Amino acid sequence: MANIALQSASTALSALNTRLDVTANNLANINTAGFKASRVNFQDLLYIERAQPGVENANGDQRPTGLYVGLGVKVSGTQVSFVQGSPIQTDEELDVMIEGSGFFQVAIPEAPGGVAYTRAGNFTLNSDGELVLATDQGRRLEPNITIPADAEKIEIDATGRIFVRIQGQAEPQEIAQLETAVFVNPAGLSQVGENLFVESAASGPPITGQPGTETRGTIRQGYLEASNVDPTKELIELIRTQRAFEFNSQTIRTADETLRSVAQLRR
């Protein structure tokens, strides 16, 4: 009956609404440094089996196909794309980006282990001279790095070593080592807002170390990683979502008319 069509179309509208929300969030963060776009994955629901394939008929022949009617679709999950964004040159001493794999670590008390992870490298100094993210929360970089108050110039090399030139000294001195973290399955990280991710059972534990070693990317000072949102692709997704909405809305109207016609047959 047409009630199955109504149910299937209604599940499609719900799933498409989720895809619309995700696409809108991607476009909203097109200018967010280090932002990673998400995509929605779908999967079909259960099927009603009205005839099983391979069953023999009276003549001893096997049925070559079955008869199954699906019950719709649902969102199976959202998947983050960690494709690297384009470099944006800022020439700011405390702007850094990771070329390759890895995340910066910042302190966040409510996260597992008290640490969250981000691709955003827009750092600044707080009142204590500590490196913090330039956000409203001012999350402190981990391990904690403090820049001397009399430092005239800050240099960060590709391996994350931080050098400062102190007033009155001819040569810069190394004061700290920046560390990054990689994960076996970064797509399994939990998103908690503020452009931050936290460890989950799916991501596995963080593997921390010096940038440029093993699978960790290198550091590039004076640059920020742009959002990896592709506006053309997202606009195409919007059009596809809109068309799918229209098709499934038409399915609901057709099913409704069919049920109305069946109801009139009883009169």
C-alpha positions in Angstrom: 0.0 0.0 0.0 0.9 3.6 -0.4 1.6 4.0 3.3 5.0 2.4 2.8 5.8 5.0 0.2 4.7 7.7 2.6 7.0 6.3 5.3 10.0 6.0 2.9 9.6 9.5 1.6 9.3 10.9 5.1 12.6 9.2 6.2 14.2 10.7 3.1 13.0 14.2 4.0 14.4 13.8 7.5 17.8 12.6 6.2 17.9 15.3 3.6 17.2 17.9 6.3 20.3 16.7 8.1 22.4 17.0 4.9 21.1 20.5 4.5 22.2 21.4 8.0 25.7 19.9 7.5 26.1 21.7 4.2 25.0 25.0 5.7 27.5 24.6 8.5 30.3 24.0 6.0 29.4 27.1 4.1 29.1 29.1 7.3 32.7 28.2 8.2 34.2 28.9 4.9 36.5 31.6 6.4 37.3 29.7 9.6 41.1 28.9 9.8 41.8 25.2 9.9 38.1 24.2 9.6 37.4 20.8 8.1 34.3 20.2 6.0 31.9 17.3 6.8 29.8 15.1 4.6 26.7 13.1 5.3 26.7 9.4 4.7 23.3 7.6 4.1 22.2 4.0 4.4 19.0 2.2 3.5 16.7 0.8 6.1 15.1 -2.6 6.6 13.4 -4.5 3.7 10.1 -6.3 3.6 10.7 -9.7 2.1 7.7 -10.7 0.0 9.5 -13.4 -2.0 12.8 -15.1 -1.4 15.2 -15.7 -4.2 16.2 -19.3 -5.0 12.8 -20.8 -3.9 11.6 -23.7 -6.2 8.2 -23.5 -7.8 5.9 -26.3 -8.7 7.9 -27.1 -11.8 11.1 -27.4 -9.9 12.6 -24.2 -11.2 14.3 -21.7 -8.9 13.1 -18.2 -8.6 16.0 -16.0 -10.0 15.2 -12.9 -8.0 13.5 -12.0 -4.7 10.8 -9.4 -4.0 11.9 -6.9 -1.5 10.3 -3.5 -0.6 12.5 -1.0 1.2 11.4 1.1 4.1 13.5 4.2 3.5 16.8 5.8 4.4 18.6 7.2 7.4 21.8 9.1 8.0 24.5 6.7 9.0 27.0 9.3 10.1 28.9 12.4 9.3 32.5 12.1 8.0 35.1 14.9 8.4 37.4 15.5 5.5 41.0 16.2 6.6 42.2 17.3 3.2 44.6 20.1 3.8 43.4 23.6 3.2 45.3 26.2 1.2 48.0 28.2 2.9 47.3 31.9 3.7 50.3 34.1 4.2 49.9 36.5 7.2 53.5 37.2 8.1 52.5 37.1 11.7 55.2 35.6 14.0 52.6 33.5 16.0 50.6 32.3 13.0 51.6 28.7 12.1 50.2 25.9 10.0 50.9 22.2 9.7 51.9 21.1 6.3 50.8 17.5 6.3 49.2 15.4 9.0 48.9 16.4 12.7 47.1 18.6 15.2 48.1 21.3 17.6 47.2 20.4 21.2 45.4 22.8 23.5 44.3 22.6 27.1 40.6 22.1 27.7 39.7 20.8 31.2 36.4 19.2 30.1 38.0 17.0 27.4 39.4 13.5 28.0 42.9 13.9 29.4 42.3 17.7 29.5 43.5 18.1 25.9 41.8 18.9 22.6 43.2 19.1 19.1 42.9 21.6 16.3 44.3 22.4 12.9 43.9 26.2 13.6 47.3 27.8 14.2 46.2 31.4 14.9 48.1 31.8 18.2 48.7 34.8 20.4 50.1 35.6 23.9 48.1 36.0 27.1 48.9 38.2 30.0 51.4 35.6 31.3 53.2 35.4 28.0 51.8 31.9 27.2 50.9 30.8 23.7 47.2 30.6 23.4 44.6 30.3 20.6 43.3 33.6 19.5 39.7 32.8 20.3 37.3 34.0 23.0 38.3 31.1 25.3 42.1 31.6 24.8 42.9 27.9 25.0 46.5 27.4 26.1 48.9 25.5 23.8 50.1 22.1 25.2 52.9 21.6 26.2 52.8 25.0 27.8 55.1 27.5 26.1 56.0 30.9 27.6 57.6 33.6 25.6 60.0 35.9 27.6 58.8 39.4 28.0 62.0 40.9 26.6 61.9 38.8 23.4 62.2 41.0 20.3 61.7 38.3 17.6 60.2 34.9 17.6 61.2 32.2 15.1 59.7 28.8 14.6 61.4 26.3 12.4 59.9 23.4 10.4 60.4 20.9 13.2 58.6 23.1 15.8 61.7 24.5 17.6 61.0 28.0 19.0 63.8 30.5 19.0 63.6 34.0 20.5 66.0 36.9 20.0 66.5 38.7 23.4 67.3 42.4 23.5 71.0 42.9 23.7 71.9 39.3 22.5 73.3 38.7 19.0 72.2 35.1 18.6 68.7 33.8 19.0 68.2 31.1 21.7 66.0 28.1 21.7 63.4 28.2 24.4 60.8 25.5 23.6 59.8 22.6 21.4 56.3 22.7 19.8 54.6 19.2 19.7 51.9 17.9 17.4 49.7 14.8 17.6 48.5 12.3 15.0 45.8 9.7 15.2 45.3 6.3 13.5 41.8 7.3 12.6 41.3 11.1 12.7 37.8 10.8 11.2 36.8 9.1 14.5 37.6 12.3 16.6 34.7 14.0 18.3 33.8 17.5 17.3 33.2 19.8 20.3 33.0 23.3 18.7 35.6 26.1 18.8 37.2 24.3 15.9 38.4 21.6 18.3 38.4 17.8 18.3 38.7 15.5 21.2 39.9 11.9 21.4 37.3 9.1 21.2 37.4 5.3 21.2 37.2 5.3 17.4 40.1 7.7 16.8 42.5 5.8 19.0 45.0 7.6 21.4 47.1 10.5 20.2 50.6 9.9 19.1 52.6 13.0 20.0 56.0 14.1 19.0 58.2 16.5 17.1 56.8 17.9 13.8 58.5 16.5 10.8 59.1 13.1 12.4 57.4 9.8 11.4 54.0 10.8 9.8 53.8 14.2 11.4 53.7 17.2 9.1 56.1 20.2 9.3 55.5 23.6 10.7 55.3 26.7 8.5 55.6 30.1 10.3 53.7 33.1 9.1 50.9 31.1 7.5 47.5 29.9 8.4 45.6 26.9 7.0 42.5 28.0 5.2 39.2 26.1 5.5 39.1 23.1 3.2 35.4 23.9 2.2 35.0 23.9 -1.5 32.2 26.4 -2.2 31.4 25.1 -5.7 31.0 21.5 -4.4 28.8 22.7 -1.5 26.6 24.7 -3.8 26.1 21.7 -6.0 25.2 19.7 -2.8 22.6 22.3 -2.0 21.1 22.0 -5.5 21.1 18.2 -5.3 19.5 18.3 -1.8 16.8 20.7 -3.0 16.0 18.5 -6.0 15.8 15.4 -3.8 13.5 17.3 -1.5 11.2 18.1 -4.4 11.2 14.4 -5.6 10.3 13.0 -2.2 7.7 15.7 -1.6 6.1 14.6 -4.9 6.2 11.0 -3.7 4.3 12.0 -0.6 1.7 13.9 -2.7 1.3 10.9 -5.0 1.0 8.4 -2.1 -1.6 10.7 -0.5 -3.6 10.9 -3.7 -3.4 7.1 -4.0 -4.7 6.6 -0.5 -7.5 9.1 -1.1 -8.6 7.2 -4.2 -8.6 3.9 -2.3 -10.7 5.5 0.4 -13.2 6.7 -2.2 -13.6 3.1 -3.5 -15.3 2.1 -0.3 -18.2 4.6 -0.8 
